[in-house]
Amino acid sequence: MELFHTAGTAMLSIIVLFVIAKVLGHKQISQLTFFDYITGIVIGSIAAELATELEKPLKPLVAMLVYGVVTVILNVITNKFPKLRKYINGTPTIIMDGGKIYRKNMKKAKMDLSELMVLCRQEGYFNLDDIQTAVFEHNGRLTVLPVSGKRPLNPADLGMKPKAEHICTEVIMDGRIMGENLRRRGLDKIWLDKQLKSQGFKNAKEVYLGIYDSDNHLSLYKAQ
C-alpha cells in the first residue's frame, strides 16, 4: 500500500511540475533571469520532496504552487510595467566602450578581468582591441559590438540586394507525410509522390526526413 502511495505522490509531483513549467513558458538557461533560475531550483527541490512525502503531501504541493504563482505574477509585472523591470530583472551594464574598461561597472556586475576575458573569448574575441562596446546583460551574457573594421561583410556593404528567404518546411518526418505542412506550401501528395520517385524512393516510408526549402527544392534524407 505504501508503495502505491509513493507512486501516487511521485506522479502528482510530475503533473504539478509539468503544469507549472507550461505556465511559466519555455526559456533557455541563458535567457533566465537570476530569480527565474533560483525559482527553478527551488521548485525542483520541492517537487522531489513531494514525490517522497507520504504523510503530508499537501505542504510541498502548496509551496510549489506559491512559487509558481509568484513567478507568474512577477513576469506579468515586468511585462505590464517596464519601469519596474530594471528593479526585478536588472539592467544591462556597459563594461567596455571605445577602448576603455569601466572598473566601476565591472564592480557593479561583480566581474573581474579574468571573467571578462573568458566572456570575450566565448564570443569569439581574443583581442580586446577588436571590441568597440561590450555590454553585460542581465541574464549573465556578454554582448559585443566589434569595431567597424572587424565586422563581417554583409550584402548591404557590397551594394547587393539578395532575395528574401523563408523558413524551410518539413514535409516528411520519420517516414510520415506532414499533410498540413504540404497544404501550407500549396503542395499535395500527388506532387510529393512524383518527387519521391524522381529521387529514387518508392514511398515516404523510406524517407527519414524531407525538407522543402525557399527555392522550391525538396531535399530527402534516408535513415542510415
C-alpha positions as CSV (number, residue, x, y, z in Angstrom):
1,M,0.0,0.0,0.0
2,E,2.8,2.4,0.9
3,L,4.5,1.6,-2.5
4,F,1.3,2.7,-4.4
5,H,1.1,5.8,-2.2
6,T,4.7,6.7,-3.1
7,A,4.0,6.2,-6.8
8,G,0.9,8.4,-6.5
9,T,2.8,11.3,-4.8
10,A,5.6,11.0,-7.4
11,M,3.1,11.1,-10.2
12,L,1.4,14.1,-8.6
13,S,4.7,15.9,-8.4
14,I,5.4,15.3,-12.1
15,I,2.0,16.5,-13.1
16,V,2.2,19.7,-11.0
17,L,5.8,20.4,-12.2
18,F,4.7,19.9,-15.8
19,V,1.8,22.3,-15.4
20,I,4.0,25.0,-13.7
21,A,6.6,24.6,-16.5
22,K,3.9,25.1,-19.2
23,V,2.6,28.2,-17.4
24,L,6.0,29.7,-16.9
25,G,6.9,29.2,-20.6
26,H,10.0,27.8,-22.3
27,K,13.3,29.6,-21.8
28,Q,16.8,28.6,-22.4
29,I,19.2,28.7,-19.5
30,S,20.9,31.8,-21.0
31,Q,17.5,33.6,-21.1
32,L,16.6,33.0,-17.5
33,T,16.8,35.9,-15.0
34,F,18.5,35.3,-11.8
35,F,15.1,35.0,-10.0
36,D,13.8,32.5,-12.6
37,Y,17.0,30.4,-12.2
38,I,16.7,30.3,-8.4
39,T,12.9,29.6,-8.6
40,G,13.5,26.7,-10.9
41,I,16.0,25.1,-8.5
42,V,13.6,25.6,-5.5
43,I,10.6,24.2,-7.4
44,G,12.6,21.2,-8.4
45,S,13.7,20.6,-4.9
46,I,10.1,20.9,-3.6
47,A,8.9,18.5,-6.3
48,A,11.5,15.9,-5.2
49,E,10.2,16.3,-1.6
50,L,6.6,16.0,-2.8
51,A,7.5,12.8,-4.6
52,T,8.6,11.1,-1.4
53,E,6.3,12.8,1.1
54,L,3.7,10.3,2.2
55,E,2.2,11.8,5.4
56,K,1.6,15.4,4.5
57,P,2.0,15.9,0.7
58,L,-0.2,19.0,0.8
59,K,2.5,21.1,2.3
60,P,5.1,20.8,-0.5
61,L,2.3,20.9,-3.1
62,V,1.2,24.3,-1.7
63,A,4.8,25.5,-1.6
64,M,5.3,24.6,-5.3
65,L,2.1,26.4,-6.3
66,V,3.1,29.5,-4.3
67,Y,6.5,29.7,-6.0
68,G,4.8,29.2,-9.4
69,V,2.2,31.9,-8.8
70,V,4.7,34.4,-7.5
71,T,6.9,33.8,-10.6
72,V,4.0,34.3,-12.9
73,I,3.0,37.5,-11.1
74,L,6.5,38.9,-11.4
75,N,6.5,38.1,-15.1
76,V,3.2,39.9,-15.6
77,I,4.5,42.9,-13.7
78,T,7.7,43.1,-15.7
79,N,5.6,43.0,-19.0
80,K,3.0,45.5,-17.9
81,F,5.3,47.9,-16.1
82,P,8.6,48.4,-17.9
83,K,9.9,50.9,-15.3
84,L,9.8,48.1,-12.7
85,R,11.6,45.7,-14.9
86,K,15.0,47.1,-14.1
87,Y,14.4,46.6,-10.4
88,I,13.2,43.0,-10.8
89,N,15.3,41.7,-13.7
90,G,18.2,44.1,-13.5
91,T,19.6,46.3,-16.3
92,P,22.4,45.9,-18.9
93,T,25.8,47.3,-17.8
94,I,28.4,48.7,-20.2
95,I,31.7,47.1,-19.3
96,M,33.8,48.4,-22.2
97,D,33.4,51.2,-24.7
98,G,35.8,52.9,-27.1
99,G,38.8,51.1,-25.7
100,K,38.0,51.9,-22.1
101,I,37.2,49.4,-19.4
102,Y,34.8,50.7,-16.8
103,R,36.1,49.4,-13.4
104,K,33.0,50.7,-11.5
105,N,30.6,49.0,-13.9
106,M,32.6,45.8,-13.6
107,K,32.4,46.0,-9.8
108,K,28.7,46.6,-10.1
109,A,28.4,43.5,-12.2
110,K,30.6,41.6,-9.8
111,M,33.0,40.7,-12.6
112,D,36.8,40.6,-12.6
113,L,39.2,40.9,-15.5
114,S,39.7,37.1,-15.8
115,E,35.9,36.6,-16.2
116,L,35.8,39.4,-18.7
117,M,38.5,37.8,-20.8
118,V,36.6,34.4,-20.6
119,L,33.3,36.0,-21.8
120,C,35.1,37.8,-24.6
121,R,36.7,34.6,-25.8
122,Q,33.4,32.8,-25.6
123,E,32.0,35.4,-28.0
124,G,35.0,34.9,-30.4
125,Y,37.1,37.9,-29.4
126,F,40.6,37.1,-28.2
127,N,41.9,40.6,-28.7
128,L,40.1,43.4,-26.8
129,D,41.2,45.9,-29.5
130,D,38.6,44.3,-31.8
131,I,35.8,45.3,-29.4
132,Q,34.0,48.7,-29.7
133,T,31.4,48.1,-27.0
134,A,30.8,45.2,-24.5
135,V,27.6,45.1,-22.6
136,F,27.0,42.7,-19.7
137,E,23.3,41.7,-20.0
138,H,21.0,40.9,-17.0
139,N,21.0,37.2,-17.9
140,G,24.7,37.0,-17.4
141,R,25.8,37.0,-21.1
142,L,28.2,39.5,-22.7
143,T,27.0,41.2,-25.9
144,V,29.9,42.5,-28.0
145,L,29.8,45.2,-30.8
146,P,33.1,44.9,-32.8
147,V,34.9,47.8,-34.2
148,S,33.8,48.7,-37.7
149,G,37.0,47.2,-39.3
150,K,36.4,43.9,-37.7
151,R,32.7,43.5,-38.5
152,P,31.9,40.8,-41.1
153,L,30.8,42.0,-44.5
154,N,27.1,41.7,-45.4
155,P,25.3,42.1,-48.7
156,A,24.4,45.7,-48.0
157,D,28.1,46.6,-47.7
158,L,28.6,45.3,-51.2
159,G,25.5,47.0,-52.6
160,M,23.7,43.7,-53.1
161,K,20.0,43.0,-52.5
162,P,19.5,39.3,-52.1
163,K,16.1,37.9,-52.4
164,A,14.2,37.2,-49.2
165,E,14.5,33.7,-47.8
166,H,11.8,31.8,-46.0
167,I,11.9,29.1,-43.4
168,C,12.2,25.5,-44.6
169,T,9.2,23.2,-44.2
170,E,9.4,19.6,-43.1
171,V,7.1,17.6,-45.4
172,I,8.2,14.1,-44.3
173,M,9.3,13.2,-40.8
174,D,10.1,9.6,-39.7
175,G,8.5,8.2,-42.8
176,R,5.3,10.1,-42.2
177,I,3.9,12.7,-44.6
178,M,3.1,16.0,-42.9
179,G,-0.1,16.8,-44.7
180,E,-0.7,20.2,-43.1
181,N,2.8,21.4,-44.0
182,L,2.3,20.3,-47.6
183,R,-1.0,22.2,-47.8
184,R,0.5,25.3,-46.3
185,R,3.1,25.4,-49.1
186,G,0.5,24.9,-51.7
187,L,1.5,21.3,-52.4
188,D,-0.2,17.9,-52.4
189,K,0.6,14.2,-52.1
190,I,0.5,13.7,-55.9
191,W,3.3,16.2,-56.3
192,L,5.2,14.6,-53.4
193,D,4.9,11.1,-54.9
194,K,6.4,12.4,-58.2
195,Q,9.3,13.9,-56.3
196,L,9.9,10.7,-54.3
197,K,10.0,8.6,-57.5
198,S,12.3,11.1,-59.2
199,Q,14.8,10.8,-56.4
200,G,14.7,7.0,-56.2
201,F,12.3,6.4,-53.4
202,K,9.3,4.1,-53.6
203,N,7.3,5.8,-50.9
204,A,7.5,8.2,-48.0
205,K,8.2,5.4,-45.5
206,E,11.7,5.1,-47.0
207,V,12.4,8.7,-46.1
208,Y,13.7,9.7,-42.7
209,L,13.4,13.5,-43.3
210,G,12.1,15.6,-46.2
211,I,12.5,19.3,-46.3
212,Y,11.1,21.8,-48.8
213,D,13.2,25.0,-48.9
214,S,12.6,28.6,-50.1
215,D,14.0,27.8,-53.5
216,N,11.2,25.3,-54.1
217,H,13.6,22.4,-53.8
218,L,12.8,19.1,-51.9
219,S,15.7,17.5,-50.0
220,L,15.2,13.9,-48.9
221,Y,17.3,12.1,-46.3
222,K,17.3,8.4,-45.9
223,A,17.9,6.9,-42.4
224,Q,21.3,5.2,-42.1
